[in-house]
Amino acid sequence: MDKTLDEFKNLKQDEKAVDRSKKLKVAIVGTGWIAKSHIQRYLQMEDVEIVAGCDLIEGKAEKLYKEFGIEGARFYTSDLEMYKNEQLDAVSVCTYNATHAECAINALNAGVNVLLEKPMCVTTEEAVEIMRAEKKSGKVLSIGFQPRFDNDMKLVKNVVQSGVLGKIFYIQTGGGRRQGIPFPYGTSFIDPKTGVIGAMGDIGCYSLDMVLNSIGYPKPLTVTGYTSDFAGKNPNYPGYVKSGHPEYAKVFGVDDFAAAFVRLEGDIILDFRIAWAENIDSPCDTIILGSEGGLRIPATECWNGSIGGDMTLYHTVASELVETVIPRSSGKPVDCFYEKVRSFLDAIHTGGKAPVPSSEIIYNQAIIDHIVKSAKLGKEIPVEIPEV
Ligand SMILES: NC(=O)c1ccc[n+]([C@@H]2O[C@H](COP(=O)([O-])OP(=O)(O)OC[C@H]3O[C@@H](n4cnc5c(N)ncnc54)[C@H](O)[C@@H]3O)[C@@H](O)[C@H]2O)c1
């Protein structure tokens, strides 16, 4: 069994020598909370110069750049204005969900490479429009799913890809927080005008990515979806009471819970649920069932980028039922946010494939969007994705 475990751990390294001698001119679009993590990582890169910043709110980008001691940058309240005045190689689009599509498309149309924060956008149609702009521009578009770079996430994929589970037929995934509606810097996650989608766009997309990436992103075929907002709409929700913001219940207009039954190509069933405030410790571990074995991946507390504990592989050896614990990686922890940015920049240097490509994430987005559509209709619907 040790041999098998070693095989799982043998993470594929895609390290190629990259010529990073060209200095890339970079800007951030949307300078709120997550923008900080992008700026921190860009400042660690010798091949990057942060030359501009853009936020709808006058002075916000300037204030943030000052915090980081960035000098000589120019500031804008319109991304289109910025592209008229700047020769940029890349932007990080860190706006709230509602403007992901518009900002990514504007950048691609201006011939700029894009690192787009997750979720990709808010509808299937928007995702297709982004991909059309990407295709026309020939630029790199990578989506900000940093958990992909975590060693344990890679281990999940290695176990699944090893074939030890046989033919995969059922996946349960999701999870969430007992009480964790996010509003640390205001209401951009919970206001339907800015967030548009709630728990699904915040954390559901991560759990979908973990399992779909491990099985090679099959196309979703049909979705039966359900969404609710009991916690978010409740003025007595403990998070609102403790923070002194009962009025957020009135602002709240997105999903705080979603569940779905999804049929995937290859005769695979995906059973999904995600919650911001589920009133229980966890609604599910992730389990992947195959004809030869099953895999249990413990849930995390809040989908912060890794798995919640050692995995267990349930299989049969010489007709005996065997459970093999696959320990979490004991190696040096990876800074997934650094790798997310580094891999994007390297794809620009090499003219290579996006590290987290839209051709995969469109299925993640389509599942979320069809959950919304199915929930409204109250019935199963086919997944329809227009041609790119
Ligand atoms: N990868 C991660 O771990 C992670 C973590 C947190 C948030 N996010 C994602 O990042 C995005 C932003 O989240 P946040 O918490 O930073 O939000 P935020 O509300 O703090 O910041 C968003 C900023 O974008 C600006 N903005 C919106 N539309 C714009 C436009 N058209 N042009 C210029 N500026 C615009 C807003 O004024 C605001 O300052 C969300 O989509 C979220 O899902 C990702």
The ligand as a Tripos MOL2 file, in Angstrom:
@<TRIPOS>MOLECULE
LIG
   44    48     1     0     0
SMALL
NO_CHARGES

@<TRIPOS>ATOM
      1 N1         -9.9620   34.1590   -4.4450 N.am      1 LIG1
      2 C1        -10.3580   34.4370   -3.2160 C.2       1 LIG1
      3 O1         -9.9340   33.8340   -2.2400 O.2       1 LIG1
      4 C2        -11.3430   35.5420   -3.0100 C.ar      1 LIG1
      5 C3        -11.5510   36.0670   -1.7260 C.ar      1 LIG1
      6 C4        -12.4410   37.1370   -1.5800 C.ar      1 LIG1
      7 C5        -13.1440   37.6180   -2.6750 C.ar      1 LIG1
      8 N2        -12.9410   37.0480   -3.9040 N.ar      1 LIG1
      9 C6        -13.6880   37.5270   -5.0740 C.3       1 LIG1
     10 O2        -13.1910   38.8100   -5.4100 O.3       1 LIG1
     11 C7        -14.2510   39.6480   -5.8470 C.3       1 LIG1
     12 C8        -14.2090   40.9540   -5.0570 C.3       1 LIG1
     13 O3        -14.4090   40.6730   -3.7020 O.3       1 LIG1
     14 P1        -14.0290   41.7810   -2.6050 P.3       1 LIG1
     15 O4        -14.3300   41.1760   -1.2920 O.co2     1 LIG1
     16 O5        -12.6810   42.3220   -2.8640 O.co2     1 LIG1
     17 O6        -15.1290   42.8950   -2.9210 O.3       1 LIG1
     18 P2        -15.1200   44.4110   -2.5240 P.3       1 LIG1
     19 O7        -16.5200   44.8660   -2.5660 O.co2     1 LIG1
     20 O8        -14.3070   44.6390   -1.2720 O.co2     1 LIG1
     21 O9        -14.3070   45.1350   -3.7050 O.3       1 LIG1
     22 C9        -14.7730   45.2240   -5.0050 C.3       1 LIG1
     23 C10       -14.3220   46.5640   -5.5710 C.3       1 LIG1
     24 O10       -14.5810   46.5870   -6.9770 O.3       1 LIG1
     25 C11       -14.9650   47.8940   -7.3350 C.3       1 LIG1
     26 N3        -15.6480   47.8300   -8.6210 N.ar      1 LIG1
     27 C12       -16.8240   47.2180   -8.9250 C.ar      1 LIG1
     28 N4        -17.1110   47.3480  -10.2290 N.ar      1 LIG1
     29 C13       -16.0940   48.0490  -10.7920 C.ar      1 LIG1
     30 C14       -15.8120   48.5080  -12.1060 C.ar      1 LIG1
     31 N5        -16.6630   48.2950  -13.1140 N.pl3     1 LIG1
     32 N6        -14.6660   49.1930  -12.3180 N.ar      1 LIG1
     33 C15       -13.8050   49.4490  -11.2970 C.ar      1 LIG1
     34 N7        -14.0240   49.0550  -10.0090 N.ar      1 LIG1
     35 C16       -15.1520   48.3660   -9.7670 C.ar      1 LIG1
     36 C17       -15.8360   48.3410   -6.1710 C.3       1 LIG1
     37 O11       -15.9810   49.7550   -6.1160 O.3       1 LIG1
     38 C18       -15.0660   47.7660   -4.9810 C.3       1 LIG1
     39 O12       -14.1260   48.7080   -4.4880 O.3       1 LIG1
     40 C19       -15.5460   38.8530   -5.6710 C.3       1 LIG1
     41 O13       -15.9710   38.4010   -6.9160 O.3       1 LIG1
     42 C20       -15.1520   37.6810   -4.7860 C.3       1 LIG1
     43 O14       -15.8500   36.4870   -5.1010 O.3       1 LIG1
     44 C21       -12.0530   36.0460   -4.0880 C.ar      1 LIG1
@<TRIPOS>BOND
     1     1     2 1
     2     2     3 2
     3     2     4 1
     4     4     5 ar
     5     4    44 ar
     6     5     6 ar
     7     6     7 ar
     8     7     8 ar
     9     8     9 1
    10     8    44 ar
    11     9    10 1
    12     9    42 1
    13    10    11 1
    14    11    12 1
    15    11    40 1
    16    12    13 1
    17    13    14 1
    18    14    15 2
    19    14    16 1
    20    14    17 1
    21    17    18 1
    22    18    19 2
    23    18    20 1
    24    18    21 1
    25    21    22 1
    26    22    23 1
    27    23    24 1
    28    23    38 1
    29    24    25 1
    30    25    26 1
    31    25    36 1
    32    26    27 ar
    33    26    35 ar
    34    27    28 ar
    35    28    29 ar
    36    29    30 ar
    37    29    35 ar
    38    30    31 1
    39    30    32 ar
    40    32    33 ar
    41    33    34 ar
    42    34    35 ar
    43    36    37 1
    44    36    38 1
    45    38    39 1
    46    40    41 1
    47    40    42 1
    48    42    43 1
@<TRIPOS>SUBSTRUCTURE
     1 LIG1         1 GROUP 0 **** ****
